[in-house]
Amino acid sequence: MEKKLSKKALNKSFHNWYYGHLTCFSQEHMQTFGYLVSMLPLIKELYPNKEDQMNALSTYKAFFNTEPQLGTVIVGITAGLEEARANGASDVDDETINGLRAGLMGPIAGIGDSLVVGTFIPILLGIAMGMSGGGSPLGAIFYIIVWNLCAYFGMKFLYKTGYELGGRAVDFLIGSQGTALRESVTMLGGIVIGAVAASWVKVSTSFTMTAAGAKEPFLILNDTLNSVYPGFLTAAFIMLCWWLMAKKKMSPLTVMLLLVVISFVGVLVGFFDPALTY
């Protein structure tokens, strides 16, 4: 008998994501546990055996982080894929599901941050501030009501759309077109991550060398490096973090602590300038 997720289980899954996508949020796990909680009612309904439930839930322990409103579509897609897997779709496995999640979370984060955080929310806030002239509470009331209604029903629509796509997309995802799509999405995710890193991460050095008796330094290391490769130190630190996590299997928390140590030592020896004033 074919297994079919009930409307009750899907609604509970959606509400778990809507209210709990930042559950146990940390820099190391981000939205991992929120995603896990959202899949829990679906796993319980699809797999009556406790051991099967544990095996299925282990898929969603992988790191996950995206823009939560637009990212709801990813949760819906994996709900459809999990339903297909429970019905015996042997080609839908942990790798397929996590590959799709990892490939989509970067591009959707970039799009969602631009549309929701960078465009929609500022528009609502602009309207709300215009209504708040003279200390009127109407602006705050307007923003709270409109934002919550748009977020709730918009996320619910995306979840439902993702679920329906997940069920229909199984045959597509396991074929050559699916492979090409995952590779394309992964590439797009890399581009988005690279663009975010280039825009928000900045590493520079204050190291200079001055000849004896001279007033001006003959070597400004930061300018020299940037003349060869603009943003060289930034790129070097980003590649270092990637190498430590991807190749040396260090946790993000360990890498962050290592960066703190490097920064501290760099300031002490004069390689970095914190530019602090007191």
N, C-alpha and C positions, 0 to 999 in steps of 0.2 A: 504493500500500500504506500502510495506516495505521501511523503510528509509535506505539510503545508503550514507555514507559520500563521498563527491566529492573529486577528486584528488586535486582541488584547496584549499579546506578547510584543508585537511591533510598537504599539503605543507606549508600553512600559519601557521598551528599549529606547525609543525616542526621548521620552521624558528623563530617563536616566542620563542621556547625553546632554539634553537641554539644561538640566539643573546641575549636573555633576561632571561636565567635561574638564573642569579644573580640580577634580578630586585628587587629594594627596599630591598636589602640584609641586614639583621641584625642578631645579635646573637639570638634574640628571634624567628625570623621567618625563617631564612636561605633562602631556595629556594621556600618557599610557594607561594609567589606572582608570581615568574617566572613560576611555574607550573600552577597557575591560569590563567595567560595570555596565556599560550600555549593551554589551553583547551577552551578559549573563542570563537575562530572561529568555533570549533566543536559544542559547545553548541548552538550557534546562528543558525547554519544550521539544527540541529536536532530538536530544539524546537522553533517553530515560536511564541509561546506565551511568553510574557515577564515574567510572574509569574513562568512559568515552567523553564525558563532560570535561574532565580534567585535561584530557589530550586536546580537545577542541579549544579550550580556553588558553592553553599554552601558546597557541598561535598569536594571541593578542598581547603577549608580554613584551613584544618588541617595541622599541622607542617610537613614539608618535607625537607629532606636533604640527598644527596647521592653524589657519584662521577658523575659529570654532563655528561661526555662522555658516559660511559657505562650505566649510569642511564637513558639514552634516551629510552631504551627498556621498562622501566616502564611507561613512558609517552605514548608510542605506545600501550602497553597493555590496559591501562585505556581508550584510545581512542576507542579501539575495544569493551571494556565492556560498555562504555557509549552508543555506537551505539546499542548494544544489549538491554540495558535498555530502550532506546527510542523506540525500537520495541516491548516492552511489556514483556521483560524477568523479571518477578516479583521477582525472587530470586536474581537478581543482584541489590542490593541496596547500600546505602551509606556505610553500615558496610562492605559489601563484597569488594567494591572498596578500601576503606581506610584501611581495614585489609590487602589487598594485597599490597598496597603501603607501609604501615608501615613494613610489613614483609619482603619486598624485598629491601628496601632502605639500611638497615644495611649490609647484606651480599654483595650486589653489590658495596657498598662504599668500603668495605674491599678488594674485588677483584679488583675493578677499581683503587684504590689507589696503589695497588701493581703492577698491570700490566701497567697502563697508567703513573701515576706519578712516581712510583718507578722504572720502567723498561724502558718503551718506550721513555719517554721524556729524561732521562739521556743518552740513546743510541744516540738519535738524537743530543743532545747537545755535546756529545763526538765527533761525526762525524763533527759537525759544528765547534767546536774549532780546530779540526785538519785541517780544510780548511781555518782557519782564520790566519794561520801563516804569520808573516810579516805585519800584519795589513790589510790583504785582506778582503774585504766585502763579499766574496763568502759564508763564513760560516753563517753569519747572514741571507743572502738571502736564502740559502739552508734551514735553519731551519724554517724561516717564511713560505716559500712556502710549504715544505713537511708537516710540522705540521698542517697547515690550511687545506690542501687537505685531509690528513688522518683523521683529526677530522671531517671535514664536511661530507665526503662520508661515513666514518665509522658510524657516528651518524645517518645519513639518512638511512643507511641499518638497523641499530638496531631499529629505529622508525618503519620502514615498517614491519620488522619481528615481533615486538611487537604488532603492529596493527592486523596483520594477525593471530597471536596467540590469541589475545584477542577475536576475533570473533569466533574462533574455540574452545576456551577453556571454554566457558560459561557452557556447560553441565557438563564438568569435574569439574569446580570450585564449583558448587552448590551441588555436591554429596559427598559421604563419602571420596572418594579419595581427593577431593578438600579440605575438612576439615583437613585431615591428612597432606596434602601438606602445608596448611597455618600454622598449628601448628609446622611442621618441619622447615619451613622458619623462623617463629618467634623464635624458639629455636636457630637456627643457628645465627639469628640476635643478640640474647642475648649473645651468645658465642663470636661473633665478637666484640660487644660493651664491654664485659668484658675484652677481650684481649687488646683492645685499651686502656681502662682505666688502666689496670695493667701496660701497656708499657709506657704510656705518663703522667700519673698522679702520683705525688709523694708527700706525706705529711709526715713530720717527726717533732719531737719535740726536743728542746734543753734542756728540763727540767732535772735537776740533783739535787741530794741531797748529801751533804757532811757533815760528822761528824765534830764537833768542834775540831780544831787542826789538822785535817787530810788534806793531800795534794790531795788525790785522792777521788772522789765521791764514795759513797757506792751504789748509785742508779743512773743509767742512764736509764731513763724511756723509751726512744726509743728502746734501745737494749733489755730491759726487755719485752716490748710489742712484738717486732719482734721475740723474742725467743719462745713466746707462739703462736703467729700467725704472720708470715712474712707479712709485709705490712698492719698491723692492722689499723693504722690511715688512710691510703689511702682508704681501704675498708670501714671504718666507715664513711668517708666524702662522698664517692660515694653513700652509702646506705642512708645517710642523704639527699642528693640531690634528690635521687629517691623518698624517702618518702615525701618530701616537695612538689614535683611536682605531683606525682601520687596519694597520699592520701590527702594532704592538698590543692591540686589544685593551688599551687603557680605558677606564671609565671616564665619562665627561667630567665628573667631580674631581678625579685625580689630575686630569689635564688642567682644570681651572686652578687647582692648588699649585701645580707646577708653574703656571703662568704668573701666579702671585709671587712665588719665590724668585723667578727670573726677573720680574719687575723690581722687586725689592733690592736684589743684588745689583741690578743695572743702575738703579738710582744711587746706591752707595758708592759704586766705582765711577759714577759720572757718565755712564753710557746713555742713560735716559734722564730727561729733565722733567720732573713732575710739574713744573711751573706753578708751584704753590707760593702763595703770598700770605704773610701774617701781619 
